[in-house]
Amino acid sequence: MKTMTSRASLAAALMLAAAWLASPVLAQTQTPSAPAQSAAQPAPVGPAPTAASPVAPAASQAAAVSTTAKPDAKPDAAAGVAPAMKELSPWVMFMSADVIVKAVMIGLAFASLMTWTVLIAKSIELSVASTKLRSALKKIAESRSLAEAQMALGAKEGILPSFLAAALREARMSAGLSSDTGIKERAASSFSEIVRAEARRIRIGMGVLATIGSTSPFVGLFGTVWGIMNSFIGISKSQTTNLAVVAPGIAEALLATAIGLVAAIPAVIIYNHFSRVTKSYLELVSRASGAAGRLLSRDLDRSHGSVHSRAAE
């Protein structure tokens, strides 16, 4: 019995020793398996391609919707982009303008052309008339009578020969009258009529300049108002306030105002210039009238002096 118990205790001691010796080996074999399991744990993050999981069909449906939505999203993005603005040169704006705005622009351009035509024509006319009148006044500066003055001028036409002819006609028609005052008054009246006629003649075209200078800005403003009204109508039809839609119409409208100012400003400046030049020319005309009156007065005094000398004899 003792032998059996000793054998059992010896076997238990051997098993314990074997278990104690085998425990480090088991520990070394079990420690590498933990990282493997931890490394394998993140794998379930992605959807497993199993037939039972509903995630895979949902993802595939979302991907299909996104791929089908992309082609449709392009027109929307393109619709949000503003259209390219066309070139806003003066000629393009004129051709794109409304019919009434075009008529206003053409009328203002014609008015501007008339302004420059009047400038050239009146400059030549006033220059020639002033030169001829100054030359005529120099020629009769040493004349002692109306007859000598007419001989000095010759058969030329002009304002000074008209004065001399009027004085001679009045002296001839008043022959035999003893009142020199009445002759001079009637001659002065004839001279005044000639001066007024010359002033009317030399001012031809000035009224055109005054009309253009005073009305062109308002005509251009009418074209601007009409063009802006059409622009607002276009905005309401297109239902957008995009600059590419609004800017061309407003630019076309403002072009009418610009042309109106281009026609009006030179007309006002040229009118003021011709007012000064015409005034200086009319002063020369007054000098010519005074020269003709002095010659007539000398002739009358000379004729009365000769009558008194004959009577004394």
TORKOL-4160 file (C-alpha; in steps of 0.2 Angstrom, whole numbers, padded with zeros to 4 digits, m for minus):
313
<pt num="1" X="0000" Y="0000" Z="0000"/>
<pt num="2" X="0014" Y="0011" Z="0004"/>
<pt num="3" X="0022" Y="0007" Z="m0012"/>
<pt num="4" X="0007" Y="0012" Z="m0022"/>
<pt num="5" X="0005" Y="0028" Z="m0013"/>
<pt num="6" X="0023" Y="0032" Z="m0016"/>
<pt num="7" X="0021" Y="0028" Z="m0034"/>
<pt num="8" X="0006" Y="0039" Z="m0035"/>
<pt num="9" X="0015" Y="0054" Z="m0027"/>
<pt num="10" X="0030" Y="0051" Z="m0038"/>
<pt num="11" X="0019" Y="0052" Z="m0054"/>
<pt num="12" X="0010" Y="0067" Z="m0048"/>
<pt num="13" X="0027" Y="0076" Z="m0045"/>
<pt num="14" X="0032" Y="0071" Z="m0062"/>
<pt num="15" X="0016" Y="0078" Z="m0070"/>
<pt num="16" X="0018" Y="0094" Z="m0060"/>
<pt num="17" X="0036" Y="0096" Z="m0066"/>
<pt num="18" X="0031" Y="0092" Z="m0084"/>
<pt num="19" X="0017" Y="0105" Z="m0083"/>
<pt num="20" X="0029" Y="0118" Z="m0076"/>
<pt num="21" X="0042" Y="0115" Z="m0089"/>
<pt num="22" X="0029" Y="0116" Z="m0103"/>
<pt num="23" X="0021" Y="0132" Z="m0097"/>
<pt num="24" X="0035" Y="0144" Z="m0105"/>
<pt num="25" X="0033" Y="0135" Z="m0122"/>
<pt num="26" X="0015" Y="0137" Z="m0122"/>
<pt num="27" X="0017" Y="0155" Z="m0118"/>
<pt num="28" X="0029" Y="0158" Z="m0132"/>
<pt num="29" X="0017" Y="0149" Z="m0144"/>
<pt num="30" X="0002" Y="0159" Z="m0138"/>
<pt num="31" X="0009" Y="0177" Z="m0138"/>
<pt num="32" X="0011" Y="0179" Z="m0157"/>
<pt num="33" X="m0007" Y="0174" Z="m0160"/>
<pt num="34" X="m0014" Y="0190" Z="m0151"/>
<pt num="35" X="m0006" Y="0202" Z="m0163"/>
<pt num="36" X="m0013" Y="0192" Z="m0178"/>
<pt num="37" X="m0030" Y="0193" Z="m0171"/>
<pt num="38" X="m0029" Y="0211" Z="m0167"/>
<pt num="39" X="m0022" Y="0214" Z="m0185"/>
<pt num="40" X="m0036" Y="0204" Z="m0192"/>
<pt num="41" X="m0049" Y="0214" Z="m0182"/>
<pt num="42" X="m0049" Y="0230" Z="m0193"/>
<pt num="43" X="m0054" Y="0219" Z="m0209"/>
<pt num="44" X="m0072" Y="0219" Z="m0205"/>
<pt num="45" X="m0072" Y="0238" Z="m0207"/>
<pt num="46" X="m0076" Y="0236" Z="m0226"/>
<pt num="47" X="m0092" Y="0228" Z="m0231"/>
<pt num="48" X="m0091" Y="0209" Z="m0233"/>
<pt num="49" X="m0097" Y="0203" Z="m0249"/>
<pt num="50" X="m0110" Y="0191" Z="m0242"/>
<pt num="51" X="m0127" Y="0188" Z="m0249"/>
<pt num="52" X="m0135" Y="0192" Z="m0232"/>
<pt num="53" X="m0128" Y="0209" Z="m0229"/>
<pt num="54" X="m0139" Y="0224" Z="m0235"/>
<pt num="55" X="m0124" Y="0236" Z="m0236"/>
<pt num="56" X="m0117" Y="0230" Z="m0252"/>
<pt num="57" X="m0133" Y="0233" Z="m0262"/>
<pt num="58" X="m0135" Y="0250" Z="m0254"/>
<pt num="59" X="m0118" Y="0255" Z="m0259"/>
<pt num="60" X="m0120" Y="0249" Z="m0277"/>
<pt num="61" X="m0136" Y="0258" Z="m0278"/>
<pt num="62" X="m0128" Y="0274" Z="m0272"/>
<pt num="63" X="m0114" Y="0272" Z="m0284"/>
<pt num="64" X="m0126" Y="0270" Z="m0298"/>
<pt num="65" X="m0136" Y="0285" Z="m0293"/>
<pt num="66" X="m0120" Y="0296" Z="m0293"/>
<pt num="67" X="m0115" Y="0290" Z="m0310"/>
<pt num="68" X="m0131" Y="0293" Z="m0317"/>
<pt num="69" X="m0133" Y="0310" Z="m0309"/>
<pt num="70" X="m0116" Y="0316" Z="m0315"/>
<pt num="71" X="m0121" Y="0319" Z="m0334"/>
<pt num="72" X="m0137" Y="0328" Z="m0328"/>
<pt num="73" X="m0127" Y="0339" Z="m0317"/>
<pt num="74" X="m0117" Y="0346" Z="m0331"/>
<pt num="75" X="m0131" Y="0356" Z="m0339"/>
<pt num="76" X="m0136" Y="0364" Z="m0322"/>
<pt num="77" X="m0118" Y="0369" Z="m0319"/>
<pt num="78" X="m0117" Y="0376" Z="m0337"/>
<pt num="79" X="m0134" Y="0385" Z="m0334"/>
<pt num="80" X="m0127" Y="0394" Z="m0319"/>
<pt num="81" X="m0112" Y="0401" Z="m0329"/>
<pt num="82" X="m0115" Y="0418" Z="m0336"/>
<pt num="83" X="m0115" Y="0419" Z="m0355"/>
<pt num="84" X="m0101" Y="0428" Z="m0363"/>
<pt num="85" X="m0104" Y="0447" Z="m0366"/>
<pt num="86" X="m0103" Y="0452" Z="m0384"/>
<pt num="87" X="m0091" Y="0466" Z="m0390"/>
<pt num="88" X="m0098" Y="0483" Z="m0386"/>
<pt num="89" X="m0090" Y="0493" Z="m0400"/>
<pt num="90" X="m0100" Y="0509" Z="m0406"/>
<pt num="91" X="m0104" Y="0501" Z="m0422"/>
<pt num="92" X="m0111" Y="0485" Z="m0414"/>
<pt num="93" X="m0121" Y="0495" Z="m0402"/>
<pt num="94" X="m0128" Y="0505" Z="m0416"/>
<pt num="95" X="m0133" Y="0489" Z="m0426"/>
<pt num="96" X="m0141" Y="0481" Z="m0411"/>
<pt num="97" X="m0151" Y="0496" Z="m0406"/>
<pt num="98" X="m0170" Y="0498" Z="m0408"/>
<pt num="99" X="m0176" Y="0506" Z="m0424"/>
<pt num="100" X="m0181" Y="0522" Z="m0415"/>
<pt num="101" X="m0164" Y="0523" Z="m0406"/>
<pt num="102" X="m0156" Y="0521" Z="m0423"/>
<pt num="103" X="m0167" Y="0535" Z="m0430"/>
<pt num="104" X="m0162" Y="0546" Z="m0416"/>
<pt num="105" X="m0143" Y="0542" Z="m0419"/>
<pt num="106" X="m0144" Y="0545" Z="m0437"/>
<pt num="107" X="m0153" Y="0562" Z="m0435"/>
<pt num="108" X="m0140" Y="0568" Z="m0422"/>
<pt num="109" X="m0126" Y="0562" Z="m0434"/>
<pt num="110" X="m0134" Y="0572" Z="m0448"/>
<pt num="111" X="m0135" Y="0587" Z="m0436"/>
<pt num="112" X="m0117" Y="0586" Z="m0432"/>
<pt num="113" X="m0113" Y="0585" Z="m0450"/>
<pt num="114" X="m0123" Y="0601" Z="m0453"/>
<pt num="115" X="m0114" Y="0610" Z="m0439"/>
<pt num="116" X="m0097" Y="0607" Z="m0446"/>
<pt num="117" X="m0103" Y="0612" Z="m0464"/>
<pt num="118" X="m0110" Y="0628" Z="m0457"/>
<pt num="119" X="m0093" Y="0631" Z="m0448"/>
<pt num="120" X="m0083" Y="0629" Z="m0465"/>
<pt num="121" X="m0095" Y="0639" Z="m0475"/>
<pt num="122" X="m0098" Y="0653" Z="m0463"/>
<pt num="123" X="m0079" Y="0654" Z="m0460"/>
<pt num="124" X="m0075" Y="0656" Z="m0478"/>
<pt num="125" X="m0090" Y="0669" Z="m0481"/>
<pt num="126" X="m0085" Y="0680" Z="m0466"/>
<pt num="127" X="m0067" Y="0680" Z="m0471"/>
<pt num="128" X="m0070" Y="0685" Z="m0489"/>
<pt num="129" X="m0083" Y="0698" Z="m0484"/>
<pt num="130" X="m0072" Y="0706" Z="m0471"/>
<pt num="131" X="m0057" Y="0706" Z="m0482"/>
<pt num="132" X="m0066" Y="0714" Z="m0497"/>
<pt num="133" X="m0074" Y="0727" Z="m0486"/>
<pt num="134" X="m0058" Y="0732" Z="m0478"/>
<pt num="135" X="m0050" Y="0734" Z="m0495"/>
<pt num="136" X="m0064" Y="0744" Z="m0501"/>
<pt num="137" X="m0063" Y="0756" Z="m0486"/>
<pt num="138" X="m0044" Y="0758" Z="m0489"/>
<pt num="139" X="m0048" Y="0763" Z="m0508"/>
<pt num="140" X="m0060" Y="0777" Z="m0504"/>
<pt num="141" X="m0051" Y="0784" Z="m0489"/>
<pt num="142" X="m0044" Y="0798" Z="m0500"/>
<pt num="143" X="m0060" Y="0801" Z="m0510"/>
<pt num="144" X="m0068" Y="0818" Z="m0509"/>
<pt num="145" X="m0085" Y="0814" Z="m0517"/>
<pt num="146" X="m0096" Y="0800" Z="m0520"/>
<pt num="147" X="m0091" Y="0800" Z="m0539"/>
<pt num="148" X="m0073" Y="0798" Z="m0534"/>
<pt num="149" X="m0077" Y="0784" Z="m0522"/>
<pt num="150" X="m0087" Y="0775" Z="m0536"/>
<pt num="151" X="m0073" Y="0777" Z="m0548"/>
<pt num="152" X="m0060" Y="0771" Z="m0535"/>
<pt num="153" X="m0071" Y="0755" Z="m0532"/>
<pt num="154" X="m0075" Y="0752" Z="m0550"/>
<pt num="155" X="m0090" Y="0741" Z="m0555"/>
<pt num="156" X="m0087" Y="0729" Z="m0540"/>
<pt num="157" X="m0102" Y="0723" Z="m0530"/>
<pt num="158" X="m0102" Y="0724" Z="m0511"/>
<pt num="159" X="m0109" Y="0732" Z="m0496"/>
<pt num="160" X="m0099" Y="0748" Z="m0499"/>
<pt num="161" X="m0104" Y="0751" Z="m0517"/>
<pt num="162" X="m0122" Y="0748" Z="m0511"/>
<pt num="163" X="m0120" Y="0762" Z="m0499"/>
<pt num="164" X="m0113" Y="0774" Z="m0512"/>
<pt num="165" X="m0127" Y="0769" Z="m0524"/>
<pt num="166" X="m0140" Y="0773" Z="m0511"/>
<pt num="167" X="m0132" Y="0790" Z="m0507"/>
<pt num="168" X="m0131" Y="0795" Z="m0525"/>
<pt num="169" X="m0149" Y="0790" Z="m0529"/>
<pt num="170" X="m0155" Y="0800" Z="m0514"/>
<pt num="171" X="m0145" Y="0815" Z="m0519"/>
<pt num="172" X="m0152" Y="0814" Z="m0537"/>
<pt num="173" X="m0170" Y="0811" Z="m0531"/>
<pt num="174" X="m0169" Y="0826" Z="m0519"/>
<pt num="175" X="m0161" Y="0838" Z="m0532"/>
<pt num="176" X="m0169" Y="0855" Z="m0530"/>
<pt num="177" X="m0173" Y="0853" Z="m0512"/>
<pt num="178" X="m0165" Y="0866" Z="m0500"/>
<pt num="179" X="m0165" Y="0856" Z="m0484"/>
<pt num="180" X="m0149" Y="0846" Z="m0483"/>
<pt num="181" X="m0156" Y="0838" Z="m0466"/>
<pt num="182" X="m0170" Y="0829" Z="m0475"/>
<pt num="183" X="m0158" Y="0822" Z="m0488"/>
<pt num="184" X="m0146" Y="0816" Z="m0475"/>
<pt num="185" X="m0161" Y="0808" Z="m0465"/>
<pt num="186" X="m0167" Y="0799" Z="m0480"/>
<pt num="187" X="m0150" Y="0793" Z="m0484"/>
<pt num="188" X="m0147" Y="0787" Z="m0466"/>
<pt num="189" X="m0164" Y="0777" Z="m0468"/>
<pt num="190" X="m0158" Y="0769" Z="m0484"/>
<pt num="191" X="m0141" Y="0765" Z="m0475"/>
<pt num="192" X="m0150" Y="0757" Z="m0460"/>
<pt num="193" X="m0160" Y="0746" Z="m0472"/>
<pt num="194" X="m0145" Y="0740" Z="m0481"/>
<pt num="195" X="m0136" Y="0736" Z="m0464"/>
<pt num="196" X="m0151" Y="0726" Z="m0458"/>
<pt num="197" X="m0151" Y="0716" Z="m0474"/>
<pt num="198" X="m0133" Y="0713" Z="m0473"/>
<pt num="199" X="m0135" Y="0707" Z="m0455"/>
<pt num="200" X="m0149" Y="0695" Z="m0460"/>
<pt num="201" X="m0138" Y="0688" Z="m0474"/>
<pt num="202" X="m0122" Y="0686" Z="m0464"/>
<pt num="203" X="m0132" Y="0677" Z="m0450"/>
<pt num="204" X="m0139" Y="0664" Z="m0461"/>
<pt num="205" X="m0135" Y="0647" Z="m0453"/>
<pt num="206" X="m0133" Y="0654" Z="m0436"/>
<pt num="207" X="m0151" Y="0649" Z="m0432"/>
<pt num="208" X="m0147" Y="0631" Z="m0437"/>
<pt num="209" X="m0132" Y="0631" Z="m0425"/>
<pt num="210" X="m0143" Y="0638" Z="m0411"/>
<pt num="211" X="m0156" Y="0625" Z="m0414"/>
<pt num="212" X="m0144" Y="0610" Z="m0414"/>
<pt num="213" X="m0135" Y="0616" Z="m0399"/>
<pt num="214" X="m0151" Y="0618" Z="m0389"/>
<pt num="215" X="m0161" Y="0603" Z="m0394"/>
<pt num="216" X="m0148" Y="0589" Z="m0397"/>
<pt num="217" X="m0145" Y="0585" Z="m0379"/>
<pt num="218" X="m0164" Y="0582" Z="m0377"/>
<pt num="219" X="m0166" Y="0572" Z="m0393"/>
<pt num="220" X="m0151" Y="0561" Z="m0387"/>
<pt num="221" X="m0160" Y="0559" Z="m0370"/>
<pt num="222" X="m0176" Y="0554" Z="m0378"/>
<pt num="223" X="m0166" Y="0540" Z="m0387"/>
<pt num="224" X="m0158" Y="0535" Z="m0370"/>
<pt num="225" X="m0175" Y="0534" Z="m0362"/>
<pt num="226" X="m0182" Y="0523" Z="m0376"/>
<pt num="227" X="m0167" Y="0512" Z="m0376"/>
<pt num="228" X="m0167" Y="0509" Z="m0357"/>
<pt num="229" X="m0186" Y="0506" Z="m0358"/>
<pt num="230" X="m0183" Y="0492" Z="m0370"/>
<pt num="231" X="m0169" Y="0485" Z="m0359"/>
<pt num="232" X="m0181" Y="0484" Z="m0344"/>
<pt num="233" X="m0193" Y="0475" Z="m0356"/>
<pt num="234" X="m0179" Y="0463" Z="m0361"/>
<pt num="235" X="m0175" Y="0460" Z="m0342"/>
<pt num="236" X="m0193" Y="0456" Z="m0338"/>
<pt num="237" X="m0194" Y="0443" Z="m0353"/>
<pt num="238" X="m0178" Y="0435" Z="m0349"/>
<pt num="239" X="m0181" Y="0435" Z="m0330"/>
<pt num="240" X="m0163" Y="0438" Z="m0325"/>
<pt num="241" X="m0153" Y="0453" Z="m0320"/>
<pt num="242" X="m0137" Y="0446" Z="m0327"/>
<pt num="243" X="m0124" Y="0459" Z="m0332"/>
<pt num="244" X="m0122" Y="0451" Z="m0349"/>
<pt num="245" X="m0141" Y="0453" Z="m0352"/>
<pt num="246" X="m0143" Y="0471" Z="m0345"/>
<pt num="247" X="m0127" Y="0479" Z="m0351"/>
<pt num="248" X="m0129" Y="0479" Z="m0370"/>
<pt num="249" X="m0146" Y="0488" Z="m0370"/>
<pt num="250" X="m0141" Y="0501" Z="m0358"/>
<pt num="251" X="m0124" Y="0504" Z="m0367"/>
<pt num="252" X="m0134" Y="0506" Z="m0383"/>
<pt num="253" X="m0146" Y="0519" Z="m0375"/>
<pt num="254" X="m0132" Y="0529" Z="m0368"/>
<pt num="255" X="m0124" Y="0530" Z="m0385"/>
<pt num="256" X="m0138" Y="0541" Z="m0390"/>
<pt num="257" X="m0135" Y="0553" Z="m0377"/>
<pt num="258" X="m0116" Y="0553" Z="m0381"/>
<pt num="259" X="m0120" Y="0557" Z="m0399"/>
<pt num="260" X="m0132" Y="0571" Z="m0394"/>
<pt num="261" X="m0118" Y="0579" Z="m0384"/>
<pt num="262" X="m0106" Y="0577" Z="m0398"/>
<pt num="263" X="m0118" Y="0586" Z="m0409"/>
<pt num="264" X="m0123" Y="0600" Z="m0396"/>
<pt num="265" X="m0107" Y="0605" Z="m0388"/>
<pt num="266" X="m0098" Y="0610" Z="m0405"/>
<pt num="267" X="m0114" Y="0618" Z="m0411"/>
<pt num="268" X="m0114" Y="0630" Z="m0395"/>
<pt num="269" X="m0095" Y="0634" Z="m0397"/>
<pt num="270" X="m0096" Y="0637" Z="m0415"/>
<pt num="271" X="m0112" Y="0648" Z="m0413"/>
<pt num="272" X="m0103" Y="0659" Z="m0399"/>
<pt num="273" X="m0088" Y="0660" Z="m0411"/>
<pt num="274" X="m0098" Y="0666" Z="m0426"/>
<pt num="275" X="m0108" Y="0679" Z="m0414"/>
<pt num="276" X="m0091" Y="0687" Z="m0411"/>
<pt num="277" X="m0085" Y="0687" Z="m0429"/>
<pt num="278" X="m0102" Y="0693" Z="m0435"/>
<pt num="279" X="m0102" Y="0707" Z="m0423"/>
<pt num="280" X="m0084" Y="0713" Z="m0429"/>
<pt num="281" X="m0090" Y="0712" Z="m0447"/>
<pt num="282" X="m0106" Y="0722" Z="m0444"/>
<pt num="283" X="m0095" Y="0735" Z="m0436"/>
<pt num="284" X="m0085" Y="0736" Z="m0452"/>
<pt num="285" X="m0102" Y="0738" Z="m0461"/>
<pt num="286" X="m0106" Y="0753" Z="m0449"/>
<pt num="287" X="m0090" Y="0761" Z="m0454"/>
<pt num="288" X="m0094" Y="0759" Z="m0472"/>
<pt num="289" X="m0111" Y="0767" Z="m0469"/>
<pt num="290" X="m0103" Y="0781" Z="m0460"/>
<pt num="291" X="m0090" Y="0784" Z="m0474"/>
<pt num="292" X="m0104" Y="0785" Z="m0487"/>
<pt num="293" X="m0114" Y="0797" Z="m0476"/>
<pt num="294" X="m0098" Y="0808" Z="m0475"/>
<pt num="295" X="m0096" Y="0808" Z="m0493"/>
<pt num="296" X="m0114" Y="0813" Z="m0496"/>
<pt num="297" X="m0113" Y="0827" Z="m0483"/>
<pt num="298" X="m0097" Y="0834" Z="m0492"/>
<pt num="299" X="m0106" Y="0833" Z="m0509"/>
<pt num="300" X="m0121" Y="0843" Z="m0502"/>
<pt num="301" X="m0110" Y="0856" Z="m0494"/>
<pt num="302" X="m0100" Y="0858" Z="m0510"/>
<pt num="303" X="m0116" Y="0860" Z="m0520"/>
<pt num="304" X="m0123" Y="0873" Z="m0508"/>
<pt num="305" X="m0106" Y="0882" Z="m0508"/>
<pt num="306" X="m0106" Y="0883" Z="m0527"/>
<pt num="307" X="m0124" Y="0889" Z="m0527"/>
<pt num="308" X="m0119" Y="0903" Z="m0514"/>
<pt num="309" X="m0104" Y="0908" Z="m0524"/>
<pt num="310" X="m0114" Y="0909" Z="m0540"/>
<pt num="311" X="m0127" Y="0920" Z="m0531"/>
<pt num="312" X="m0113" Y="0931" Z="m0524"/>
<pt num="313" X="m0106" Y="0934" Z="m0542"/>
